[in-house]
Amino acid sequence: MTLPVDFEALARGAKQASGGGYPVQISAADLQRNFVFAALDADPSIIETTSGAGGHPQRKLKIPAVPTGDSALNLTAQSGGLSWVPGIPELPTSGTHVLGAVDGTLTWIATEEC
């Protein structure tokens, strides 16, 4: 991620101390620009507000744990939250199949060879 204002580059580009270049001044507008750029923008139904370090409020995405034993899953927004749903199933080892959706679930559908 490249932030709008690179404070490290500002410090490296500062004039020598003899020329009055130090300390480097950081403007509140530049700080605010970076905070806005890095702010979490997501559907409120998948954000949890908690207390962070020092008791400050923080926001976290409510991402459920990945179920064990499942290999191909997709994270999907359903019913006002995130959930893991089966991804592309393994291709059958014999026959001709097409990938299709049956009742909203991806599945391989057997078909005749052409």
Secondary structure, 3 states (H helix, E strand, C coil): CCCCCCHHHHHHCCCCHHHCCCCCCCCHHHHHHHHHHHCCCCCHHHEEEEECHHHCEEEEECCCCCCCCCCCEEEEEECCEEEEEECCCCCCCCCEEEEEEECCEEEEEEECCC
